[in-house]
Amino acid sequence: MSERGDPAEPLLHGADTDEETIVEQAETSLDEDDRLKPEFLSAVLDAVEDGDSETARDLVSPLHPADIADLLELTPSERRADVAAALGDLVGAEVLSELNDYVRDDLIGALAPEQLAEFAAELDTDDAVAIIEDMEEADQQAVLDAMEPEDRAAIESALSYPEESAGRLMQRDLVAVPEHMTVGQVIDYLRDNADLTRDFWEIYVVDAAHRPIGYCQLSWILTCPRGISMADLMKREQTLIPVDMDQEEVALRFQKYALISAAVIDSSGRLVGMITVDDVVHIISEEAGEDILRLSGAGEGDINEPVMDSYRARVRWLLTNLVTALVASTIIGIFEGTIQKMVALATLMPIVAGVGGNAGSQTMAVTVRALATNQITGSNARRTIVREIRVALLNGVTVALVLGLGVALVFQNMALGGVIAAAMVTNIVTAGLAGAAVPLAFDRLNLDPAVASSIFVTMITDSMGFLAFLGLATAAGLTG
Amino acid sequence: MSERGDPAEPLLHGADTDEETIVEQAETSLDEDDRLKPEFLSAVLDAVEDGDSETARDLVSPLHPADIADLLELTPSERRADVAAALGDLVGAEVLSELNDYVRDDLIGALAPEQLAEFAAELDTDDAVAIIEDMEEADQQAVLDAMEPEDRAAIESALSYPEESAGRLMQRDLVAVPEHMTVGQVIDYLRDNADLTRDFWEIYVVDAAHRPIGYCQLSWILTCPRGISMADLMKREQTLIPVDMDQEEVALRFQKYALISAAVIDSSGRLVGMITVDDVVHIISEEAGEDILRLSGAGEGDINEPVMDSYRARVRWLLTNLVTALVASTIIGIFEGTIQKMVALATLMPIVAGVGGNAGSQTMAVTVRALATNQITGSNARRTIVREIRVALLNGVTVALVLGLGVALVFQNMALGGVIAAAMVTNIVTAGLAGAAVPLAFDRLNLDPAVASSIFVTMITDSMGFLAFLGLATAAGLTG
């Protein structure tokens, strides 16, 4: 973070690298999806097992840090420490920051606080914080104590913001200039200040109180004459990020306004940091992908999660599901007499419940996704429900026709066909209504619709499936 | 695209805008999640209805194009054309490129080809292509005919690449320089060439055959003395994108290597375009979010999709589900005699099937998500299955204990409790195995695991639930 060298020196990438490009590497180590080939992984693991660290290092050294992180993730957990030890300094700060949380926790345990402090100092504030924030308090303090005062202050300040907030995500190193500076002065300032960050995409223009009043893409600066002032060049419409904003909202804002970087401000409007899109991209993907896991009750749903953690997260949900299944079971119990008289009903009833459950899942997935992408507001919530009911009516009638005719033919019983068809329409329409209304209601109550909806919707479609079918069969006097 | 003015002129953002920032706008039109407030939408719709276009335009004009697009999406479809007409040129090229596909198709029908050609010319190639690619062939041709030859050529060339490929996603306007140029020469070249793009974040360094040999962030150029040569400054390790690469792979590559922009090359390695992260961010979100829709069989799952399209996408899946539900139904049929003797079995059997189905969904969600993020390869597929079975065993034993004890107590029947517990363990373990193995098998066969897995896993957990419970009950002589 604070370790910047001579302005020209560390930037001369051309001289100190071999000519291999990632495309060429791909031929040997990566498959067409940028995943490490199993053969490559085996070769590395075999070399480590044979005590041949040199071969392992030769194989791994051309890899991008993100690929070295993948390699460690793909290594069976009991061999990870050995592989990391054999690779030595190839497993550096950048690799650590790319690692899956669980795998990183595994490896970090083996590192000395001084080593971790050194890694943290090499990274941007946000990446260093990501590594340190999950550690136990005592270990965290040991690492902080081993850091230079300036780096420590930056990290401690980041840790003072809530988890998953913009304050944790931002980096402090940024370029801010007053509006009276000209393009030429800005370029001279950048050339003369060796300790400025080298990774920035936009410059912020601030007033005397350090409040951002505009921003400027680097490309605008490079394509303009030296004499133009920042006041004229900058764009005043800017998207500012409050430092306590939740990271999910930050990600949605980046996505909506196609931002590359954004200024982070404190409550008094002062510029305190910068978030860049590369720090947000993995959040966009995580947030978009986690609803599928939440909807199924799979918790974090990470394949690197310890088995006991997965067990605890999932069994809670299965036990809740057991309780809601009892509701459906109780409804069946009410109709035991009917089933006793006509056992074919027991054979058919799971069809009505199951297809209804599937229809509910469809509507629920659409609604949860639309809520997650901010596509539904108070303006169109009712319209969304009406739309889902219309789709459900079409679906219900189609499925009911097919099922009703089939049952009537197979059982040679028109009344039974009619009953199951009517039950099917009822349940699919109920599923459409519940699948849309339940997540919307949870969202209105500020509860996560993905976590809570599924169990309710399933309970409703199961119960309604059995109730409609067995109830109609009883009412129709099928068994009389 | 080709319409670039004087180098300084169009970039003077400071002069021609009012001072309102998006943060200030937010107070009046946006809620804390950057969604348009219902009151704001109503005010605009009321003004349009009253024929007061001026008020509508005054309200809307401070909005970002992405928010104007949201406004049109939130407007009921039958009123969209009126609102768009009232807003006039506020609904410009950028708004069009931000619109949901279905809503855009609605509005585009009302526009003349000449108008669309003008819009397309204002946009980057990739955004123009996104608008034009979904049009009917005849309409597409009319728009292309109305365009300037140069713009038309760029779009026709993009359209010649497969849909959802890098070729459709890239823009042609980029900055490429030879490696012998110095930083100073590059800056002068950028200042002197008015027709270069203004939106770029990195410069590509190419050889004599126009093959990229390195890249350079603009910040490196701005922080270096004029005399440094590009050969020394550039980074040679670069991530190149083949022009026919699928956009999902492009998105994963951007995410994995934290790219801001990347050079696109043709089959001979020549630089043909550039993809920037802002074009990829919405794909990352879409691809991560669509698995939840696919897994439920909800098709595109867009709330703006016409009802008939949703119906067609979903009913196909529900009918397939009907067929697989028959398998479970048939299994129950085999045990009709057993149920006849002990109707309580009919009451309890959906619990075993339902909780098993839920356990299967959990494992399936985790596996599908891990496959989508390239976390599973040949190296750890077997390990993932073993892990899921271990979690399933723990879950199965826990749920079986609770359920078995409960049933034994309620029904005062130890044997029945034992049977349902054994069936529950069997089904949850089966669910864990199927939930992991089925998506992995589909992926191995190059089929989309999210689309095809759910129906198989549900069929397996339903059938196994009924078979294990009714089969064990029969074998245990419960009804004897």
Interface residues (C-beta under 8 A of the other chain):
Chain A: P7 A8 L11 L12 H13 G14 A15 T17 E19 E20 T21 I22 V23 D31 E32 D33 D34 R35 L36 K37 P38 L41 S42 H64 A66 E73 L74 P76 N100 E179 I187 L190 R191 L196 T197 R198 D199 F200 W201 G214 Q217 L218 S219 W220 I221 L222 T223 C224 P225 I228 M230 A231 D232 L233 M234 K235 R236 E237 Q238 T239 L240 E249 L252 R253 F254 Q255 K256 Y257 A258 L259 I260 V277 D278 V281 H282 I284 S285 E286 A288 G289 D291 I292 L293 L295 S296 G297 A298 G301 D302 I303 V307 M308 S310 Y311 R314 V315 W317 L318 L319 N321 L322 A325 L326 A328 S329 I332 G333 E336 I339 Q340 V343 A344 A346 T347 L348 M349 P350 I351 A353 G354 V355 N358 A359 S361 Q362 T363 M364 A365 V366 T367 V368 R369 A370 A372 T373 N374 Q375 I376 T377 G378 S379 N380 R383 T384 R387 R390 V391 L394 N395 T398 V399 V402 L403 I428 T458 D462 F466
Chain B: P7 A8 L11 L12 H13 G14 A15 T17 E19 E20 T21 I22 V23 D31 E32 D33 D34 R35 L36 K37 P38 L41 S42 H64 A66 E73 L74 P76 N100 E179 I187 L190 R191 L196 T197 R198 D199 F200 W201 G214 Q217 L218 S219 W220 I221 L222 T223 C224 P225 I228 M230 A231 D232 L233 M234 K235 R236 E237 Q238 T239 L240 E249 L252 R253 F254 Q255 K256 Y257 A258 L259 I260 V277 D278 V281 H282 I284 S285 E286 A288 G289 D291 I292 L293 L295 S296 G297 A298 G301 D302 I303 V307 M308 S310 Y311 R314 V315 W317 L318 L319 N321 L322 A325 L326 A328 S329 I332 G333 E336 I339 Q340 V343 A344 A346 T347 L348 M349 P350 I351 A353 G354 V355 N358 A359 S361 Q362 T363 M364 A365 V366 T367 V368 R369 A370 A372 T373 N374 Q375 I376 T377 G378 S379 N380 R383 T384 R387 R390 V391 L394 N395 T398 V399 V402 L403 I428 T458 D462 F466
